[in-house]
Amino acid sequence: MIDKYLFCFFIVWYICGVILLTFQLLPDWLEWANIVFLITSGLLGIAFFIRSSSLKKGLIAVGVIFLLSMVIESVGVKTGLFFGDYIYETSFGPKIAEVPITIGFAWVMVIATSHVLAAPVAEKLPRLKAISYAAYGAFVATALDLIIDPVAFVVKEYWIWLESGIYYGIPASNFYGWFILSFCLHLFLYAFFHKGKKWTNNKNVYWRKNMILLYGLMTGMFVVIALVNQLIVASILSIFALSIIYLLYKILGERRTITHDQSKDQQSTI
């Protein structure tokens, strides 16, 4: 029951955030709202991993995602590797090794949502399932960053890059870093949760649907802010990517359901 209250709280906080951030109504004294937003989104990802598998396995998966993302982010901040040379301009709460812990929560949300949307790929392809799933999962995760970073950098100045790039001044290494880290994390999830020909963390339909919705909500919020601030290219790319991702999930999801139903029919006939 507490899970549903958590999601309802997020929706209320989300609506308030969209309004305040879109129309530049967020006062300085309310900057801590960003911290609550990131932690809550991460908690939703944590709830998914636990409810869809078990408490032990869910916490292990979350722990690996959180720790690896924090380590890579820390190395990136200190050396400029992976994501380019950048610094945080806005306080996102307490830091560990120069990286706000809220960033770890954000990565849990990103990987949880991209995992759910990419999972059917591993069930559809007969070969190279792990690589195909991890590559597509990394694409889904990186597609989200196509709208997050332009808004966070150009509009909100949450962080500042000390080098430049073609896409809104963001270095290309940032997107390479997102893809590589996401790819590695999805490979881990495949090894950890995919046994035989199926996923073992597929027990909770409610939280699977929540992750699909959460991905769209996160994209939608940043697209709205981007459109208001005339970041047209980023908005169009994100809407196009989201449409393709959702369409592909619908197609693969329907085929998975049909296959499952046919399998049940065959068993009942026998």
Contacts in CASP RR format, 6 or more apart in sequence:
PFRMAT RR
TARGET T0000
AUTHOR 0000-0000-0000
METHOD contacts of the structure
MODEL  1
MIDKYLFCFFIVWYICGVILLTFQLLPDWLEWANIVFLITSGLLGIAFFI
RSSSLKKGLIAVGVIFLLSMVIESVGVKTGLFFGDYIYETSFGPKIAEVP
ITIGFAWVMVIATSHVLAAPVAEKLPRLKAISYAAYGAFVATALDLIIDP
VAFVVKEYWIWLESGIYYGIPASNFYGWFILSFCLHLFLYAFFHKGKKWT
NNKNVYWRKNMILLYGLMTGMFVVIALVNQLIVASILSIFALSIIYLLYK
ILGERRTITHDQSKDQQSTI
3 47 0 8 1.000
3 51 0 8 1.000
3 206 0 8 1.000
3 207 0 8 1.000
6 40 0 8 1.000
6 43 0 8 1.000
6 44 0 8 1.000
6 47 0 8 1.000
7 44 0 8 1.000
7 47 0 8 1.000
7 210 0 8 1.000
9 40 0 8 1.000
10 40 0 8 1.000
10 41 0 8 1.000
10 44 0 8 1.000
13 33 0 8 1.000
13 36 0 8 1.000
13 37 0 8 1.000
13 40 0 8 1.000
14 37 0 8 1.000
14 217 0 8 1.000
14 221 0 8 1.000
16 33 0 8 1.000
17 26 0 8 1.000
17 33 0 8 1.000
17 37 0 8 1.000
17 221 0 8 1.000
18 221 0 8 1.000
18 224 0 8 1.000
18 225 0 8 1.000
19 25 0 8 1.000
20 26 0 8 1.000
20 30 0 8 1.000
20 33 0 8 1.000
21 156 0 8 1.000
21 221 0 8 1.000
21 225 0 8 1.000
22 224 0 8 1.000
22 225 0 8 1.000
22 228 0 8 1.000
23 228 0 8 1.000
26 33 0 8 1.000
31 90 0 8 1.000
31 91 0 8 1.000
32 93 0 8 1.000
34 90 0 8 1.000
34 92 0 8 1.000
34 102 0 8 1.000
34 158 0 8 1.000
35 91 0 8 1.000
35 92 0 8 1.000
35 93 0 8 1.000
35 102 0 8 1.000
38 92 0 8 1.000
38 102 0 8 1.000
38 103 0 8 1.000
38 105 0 8 1.000
38 106 0 8 1.000
39 102 0 8 1.000
39 105 0 8 1.000
41 105 0 8 1.000
41 106 0 8 1.000
41 109 0 8 1.000
41 214 0 8 1.000
41 218 0 8 1.000
42 104 0 8 1.000
42 105 0 8 1.000
42 106 0 8 1.000
42 108 0 8 1.000
42 109 0 8 1.000
42 112 0 8 1.000
43 105 0 8 1.000
44 109 0 8 1.000
44 112 0 8 1.000
44 210 0 8 1.000
44 211 0 8 1.000
44 214 0 8 1.000
45 62 0 8 1.000
45 108 0 8 1.000
45 109 0 8 1.000
45 112 0 8 1.000
45 113 0 8 1.000
45 211 0 8 1.000
45 214 0 8 1.000
46 58 0 8 1.000
46 62 0 8 1.000
46 108 0 8 1.000
46 112 0 8 1.000
47 207 0 8 1.000
48 112 0 8 1.000
48 116 0 8 1.000
48 204 0 8 1.000
48 207 0 8 1.000
48 208 0 8 1.000
48 210 0 8 1.000
48 211 0 8 1.000
49 57 0 8 1.000
49 58 0 8 1.000
49 59 0 8 1.000
49 61 0 8 1.000
49 62 0 8 1.000
49 108 0 8 1.000
49 112 0 8 1.000
49 201 0 8 1.000
50 58 0 8 1.000
50 59 0 8 1.000
50 62 0 8 1.000
51 203 0 8 1.000
51 204 0 8 1.000
51 206 0 8 1.000
51 207 0 8 1.000
52 58 0 8 1.000
52 201 0 8 1.000
52 202 0 8 1.000
52 203 0 8 1.000
52 204 0 8 1.000
52 207 0 8 1.000
52 208 0 8 1.000
53 61 0 8 1.000
53 193 0 8 1.000
53 200 0 8 1.000
53 201 0 8 1.000
53 203 0 8 1.000
57 192 0 8 1.000
57 193 0 8 1.000
57 200 0 8 1.000
57 201 0 8 1.000
58 201 0 8 1.000
60 192 0 8 1.000
61 188 0 8 1.000
61 189 0 8 1.000
61 192 0 8 1.000
61 193 0 8 1.000
61 201 0 8 1.000
62 108 0 8 1.000
64 185 0 8 1.000
64 188 0 8 1.000
64 192 0 8 1.000
65 104 0 8 1.000
65 107 0 8 1.000
65 108 0 8 1.000
65 111 0 8 1.000
65 185 0 8 1.000
65 188 0 8 1.000
66 104 0 8 1.000
66 105 0 8 1.000
66 107 0 8 1.000
66 108 0 8 1.000
68 181 0 8 1.000
68 184 0 8 1.000
68 185 0 8 1.000
68 188 0 8 1.000
69 103 0 8 1.000
69 104 0 8 1.000
69 107 0 8 1.000
69 108 0 8 1.000
69 181 0 8 1.000
69 185 0 8 1.000
70 96 0 8 1.000
70 97 0 8 1.000
70 99 0 8 1.000
70 101 0 8 1.000
70 103 0 8 1.000
70 104 0 8 1.000
70 107 0 8 1.000
71 97 0 8 1.000
72 82 0 8 1.000
72 181 0 8 1.000
73 82 0 8 1.000
73 83 0 8 1.000
73 99 0 8 1.000
73 103 0 8 1.000
73 104 0 8 1.000
74 96 0 8 1.000
74 97 0 8 1.000
74 98 0 8 1.000
74 99 0 8 1.000
75 81 0 8 1.000
75 82 0 8 1.000
76 82 0 8 1.000
76 83 0 8 1.000
76 84 0 8 1.000
77 86 0 8 1.000
77 87 0 8 1.000
77 88 0 8 1.000
77 98 0 8 1.000
77 99 0 8 1.000
78 97 0 8 1.000
78 98 0 8 1.000
80 86 0 8 1.000
82 173 0 8 1.000
82 176 0 8 1.000
82 177 0 8 1.000
82 180 0 8 1.000
82 181 0 8 1.000
83 171 0 8 1.000
83 173 0 8 1.000
83 174 0 8 1.000
83 177 0 8 1.000
83 178 0 8 1.000
84 161 0 8 1.000
84 163 0 8 1.000
84 171 0 8 1.000
84 173 0 8 1.000
84 174 0 8 1.000
85 161 0 8 1.000
85 162 0 8 1.000
85 163 0 8 1.000
85 171 0 8 1.000
86 159 0 8 1.000
86 160 0 8 1.000
86 161 0 8 1.000
86 162 0 8 1.000
86 174 0 8 1.000
87 159 0 8 1.000
87 160 0 8 1.000
87 162 0 8 1.000
88 100 0 8 1.000
88 158 0 8 1.000
88 159 0 8 1.000
89 157 0 8 1.000
89 158 0 8 1.000
89 159 0 8 1.000
89 160 0 8 1.000
90 156 0 8 1.000
90 157 0 8 1.000
90 158 0 8 1.000
90 159 0 8 1.000
91 100 0 8 1.000
92 100 0 8 1.000
92 102 0 8 1.000
92 103 0 8 1.000
92 158 0 8 1.000
93 100 0 8 1.000
93 101 0 8 1.000
93 102 0 8 1.000
94 100 0 8 1.000
94 101 0 8 1.000
95 101 0 8 1.000
107 185 0 8 1.000
109 214 0 8 1.000
109 218 0 8 1.000
110 141 0 8 1.000
110 144 0 8 1.000
110 182 0 8 1.000
111 141 0 8 1.000
111 182 0 8 1.000
111 185 0 8 1.000
111 186 0 8 1.000
111 189 0 8 1.000
112 211 0 8 1.000
112 214 0 8 1.000
113 140 0 8 1.000
113 144 0 8 1.000
113 211 0 8 1.000
113 212 0 8 1.000
113 214 0 8 1.000
113 215 0 8 1.000
113 218 0 8 1.000
114 137 0 8 1.000
114 138 0 8 1.000
114 140 0 8 1.000
114 141 0 8 1.000
114 144 0 8 1.000
114 182 0 8 1.000
114 186 0 8 1.000
114 215 0 8 1.000
115 137 0 8 1.000
115 186 0 8 1.000
115 189 0 8 1.000
115 211 0 8 1.000
116 208 0 8 1.000
116 211 0 8 1.000
116 212 0 8 1.000
116 215 0 8 1.000
117 137 0 8 1.000
117 140 0 8 1.000
117 211 0 8 1.000
117 212 0 8 1.000
117 215 0 8 1.000
117 245 0 8 1.000
117 246 0 8 1.000
117 249 0 8 1.000
118 133 0 8 1.000
118 136 0 8 1.000
118 137 0 8 1.000
118 140 0 8 1.000
118 186 0 8 1.000
119 133 0 8 1.000
119 199 0 8 1.000
119 202 0 8 1.000
120 249 0 8 1.000
120 252 0 8 1.000
120 253 0 8 1.000
120 255 0 8 1.000
120 256 0 8 1.000
121 129 0 8 1.000
121 132 0 8 1.000
121 133 0 8 1.000
121 136 0 8 1.000
121 137 0 8 1.000
121 252 0 8 1.000
122 129 0 8 1.000
122 130 0 8 1.000
122 132 0 8 1.000
122 133 0 8 1.000
122 190 0 8 1.000
122 194 0 8 1.000
122 199 0 8 1.000
123 197 0 8 1.000
123 198 0 8 1.000
123 199 0 8 1.000
123 252 0 8 1.000
123 256 0 8 1.000
124 252 0 8 1.000
124 255 0 8 1.000
124 256 0 8 1.000
125 132 0 8 1.000
129 190 0 8 1.000
129 194 0 8 1.000
130 187 0 8 1.000
130 190 0 8 1.000
130 191 0 8 1.000
130 194 0 8 1.000
133 186 0 8 1.000
133 190 0 8 1.000
133 194 0 8 1.000
134 183 0 8 1.000
134 184 0 8 1.000
134 186 0 8 1.000
134 187 0 8 1.000
134 190 0 8 1.000
135 183 0 8 1.000
137 182 0 8 1.000
137 183 0 8 1.000
137 186 0 8 1.000
138 178 0 8 1.000
138 179 0 8 1.000
138 180 0 8 1.000
138 182 0 8 1.000
138 183 0 8 1.000
138 186 0 8 1.000
139 179 0 8 1.000
140 215 0 8 1.000
140 245 0 8 1.000
141 178 0 8 1.000
141 179 0 8 1.000
141 182 0 8 1.000
141 186 0 8 1.000
142 175 0 8 1.000
142 178 0 8 1.000
142 179 0 8 1.000
142 182 0 8 1.000
143 238 0 8 1.000
143 241 0 8 1.000
143 242 0 8 1.000
143 245 0 8 1.000
144 215 0 8 1.000
144 218 0 8 1.000
144 219 0 8 1.000
145 174 0 8 1.000
145 175 0 8 1.000
145 178 0 8 1.000
146 175 0 8 1.000
146 234 0 8 1.000
146 237 0 8 1.000
146 238 0 8 1.000
146 241 0 8 1.000
147 219 0 8 1.000
147 220 0 8 1.000
147 222 0 8 1.000
147 223 0 8 1.000
147 226 0 8 1.000
147 234 0 8 1.000
147 235 0 8 1.000
147 237 0 8 1.000
147 238 0 8 1.000
148 218 0 8 1.000
148 222 0 8 1.000
149 168 0 8 1.000
149 170 0 8 1.000
149 174 0 8 1.000
150 167 0 8 1.000
150 168 0 8 1.000
150 170 0 8 1.000
150 226 0 8 1.000
150 231 0 8 1.000
150 234 0 8 1.000
151 222 0 8 1.000
151 225 0 8 1.000
151 226 0 8 1.000
151 229 0 8 1.000
151 231 0 8 1.000
151 234 0 8 1.000
152 158 0 8 1.000
152 159 0 8 1.000
153 159 0 8 1.000
153 160 0 8 1.000
153 161 0 8 1.000
153 168 0 8 1.000
153 169 0 8 1.000
153 170 0 8 1.000
154 168 0 8 1.000
154 169 0 8 1.000
154 229 0 8 1.000
154 231 0 8 1.000
155 225 0 8 1.000
155 226 0 8 1.000
155 229 0 8 1.000
155 231 0 8 1.000
161 169 0 8 1.000
161 170 0 8 1.000
161 171 0 8 1.000
161 174 0 8 1.000
163 171 0 8 1.000
164 171 0 8 1.000
165 171 0 8 1.000
165 172 0 8 1.000
166 172 0 8 1.000
167 175 0 8 1.000
167 234 0 8 1.000
168 231 0 8 1.000
168 234 0 8 1.000
193 199 0 8 1.000
193 200 0 8 1.000
193 201 0 8 1.000
194 200 0 8 1.000
202 208 0 8 1.000
212 246 0 8 1.000
212 249 0 8 1.000
215 242 0 8 1.000
215 245 0 8 1.000
216 242 0 8 1.000
216 246 0 8 1.000
219 238 0 8 1.000
219 242 0 8 1.000
220 238 0 8 1.000
220 242 0 8 1.000
222 238 0 8 1.000
223 235 0 8 1.000
223 238 0 8 1.000
223 239 0 8 1.000
226 232 0 8 1.000
226 234 0 8 1.000
226 235 0 8 1.000
226 238 0 8 1.000
227 235 0 8 1.000
END
